[in-house]
Amino acid sequence: MPLFRVTVKTSKNTNGVRIERGMTVDVPSNSMSNPVTVNGGQTVADAFMRIYGIDIKKAGALNMAYLDVERIG
């Protein structure tokens, strides 16, 4: 089971949700594919909600323009 590190590239404040550059979550995945593009990025959104208490989907930042994905395991 691969592990991916997802990091915010750019700070953004939209719809009352503030994300900061450098926020990072580690996301396990059942596939070798990018977790941001699999299942609409739900595992990534869940991880940001669990760790930071923010809704990254509401911020409009659940895409590769704002997130950097690195396989770490």
Backbone hydrogen bonds in HBPLUS format (Angstrom, degrees):
<---DONOR---> <-ACCEPTOR-->    atom                        ^
c    i                          cat <-CA-CA->   ^        H-A-AA   ^      H-
h    n   atom  resd res      DA  || num        DHA   H-A  angle D-A-AA Bond
n    s   type  num  typ     dist DA aas  dist angle  dist       angle   num
A0029-SER N   A0002-PRO O   2.99 MM  27  5.68 151.3  2.07 166.0 165.4     1
A0072-ILE N   A0003-LEU O   2.83 MM  69  5.64 160.7  1.86 152.3 158.7     2
A0073-GLY N   A0003-LEU O   3.24 MM  70  4.71 138.4  2.43 139.5 133.3     3
A0004-PHE N   A0027-VAL O   2.86 MM  23  5.15 168.0  1.87 140.6 144.7     4
A0027-VAL N   A0004-PHE O   2.70 MM  23  5.15 165.0  1.73 157.3 162.3     5
A0005-ARG N   A0070-GLU O   2.74 MM  65  5.20 167.1  1.76 159.3 162.5     6
A0070-GLU N   A0005-ARG O   2.96 MM  65  5.20 151.4  2.04 142.4 151.6     7
A0006-VAL N   A0025-VAL O   2.84 MM  19  5.40 169.2  1.85 169.6 171.1     8
A0025-VAL N   A0006-VAL O   2.95 MM  19  5.40 155.4  2.01 150.1 158.1     9
A0007-THR N   A0068-ASP O   2.90 MM  61  5.14 161.5  1.93 148.6 154.6    10
A0068-ASP N   A0007-THR O   2.77 MM  61  5.14 160.4  1.80 152.2 159.2    11
A0008-VAL N   A0023-MET O   2.92 MM  15  5.39 156.4  1.98 153.4 161.2    12
A0022-GLY N   A0008-VAL O   2.99 MM  14  5.31 171.2  1.99 139.8 141.7    13
A0009-LYS N   A0066-TYR O   2.72 MM  57  5.26 172.2  1.73 146.9 149.6    14
A0012-LYS N   A0019-ILE O   2.96 MM   7  5.33 158.6  2.01 143.8 146.8    15
A0019-ILE N   A0012-LYS O   2.84 MM   7  5.33 166.7  1.86 161.3 166.0    16
A0014-THR N   A0017-VAL O   3.03 MM   3  5.40 150.4  2.12 153.8 150.7    17
A0017-VAL N   A0014-THR O   2.83 MM   3  5.40 162.1  1.86 122.9 129.1    18
A0023-MET N   A0020-GLU O   3.25 MM   3  5.99 165.5  2.27 140.6 140.5    19
A0037-THR N   A0034-ASN O   3.15 MM   3  5.67 141.0  2.31 112.2 121.3    20
A0041-GLY N   A0038-VAL O   2.94 MM   3  5.55 156.4  2.00 119.3 126.6    21
A0042-GLN N   A0039-ASN O   3.36 MM   3  5.99 158.8  2.41 115.1 119.5    22
A0044-VAL N   A0041-GLY O   3.08 MM   3  5.33 121.6  2.43 104.0 118.4    23
A0045-ALA N   A0041-GLY O   2.94 MM   4  6.24 163.8  1.97 159.0 164.1    24
A0046-ASP N   A0042-GLN O   2.87 MM   4  6.01 159.5  1.91 149.3 154.8    25
A0047-ALA N   A0043-THR O   3.05 MM   4  6.18 150.3  2.14 136.4 144.1    26
A0048-PHE N   A0044-VAL O   3.02 MM   4  6.34 159.7  2.06 155.4 159.7    27
A0049-MET N   A0045-ALA O   3.02 MM   4  6.24 154.0  2.09 146.3 153.8    28
A0050-ARG N   A0046-ASP O   2.87 MM   4  6.05 156.7  1.92 148.2 154.7    29
A0051-ILE N   A0047-ALA O   2.93 MM   4  6.03 164.1  1.96 152.3 156.0    30
A0052-TYR N   A0048-PHE O   2.91 MM   4  5.47 151.4  2.00 135.0 144.1    31
A0053-GLY N   A0049-MET O   2.98 MM   4  4.24 128.4  2.26 105.1 116.8    32
A0059-ALA N   A0055-ASP O   3.20 MM   4  6.57 143.3  2.34 143.3 153.9    33
A0061-ALA N   A0056-ILE O   3.16 MM   5  5.70 162.9  2.19 174.1 170.1    34
A0060-GLY N   A0057-LYS O   2.92 MM   3  5.07 150.9  2.01 103.0 112.6    35
A0066-TYR N   A0063-ASN O   3.22 MM   3  5.96 148.6  2.32 117.9 123.9    36
A0067-LEU N   A0063-ASN O   3.13 MM   4  6.17 138.3  2.31 143.8 155.5    37
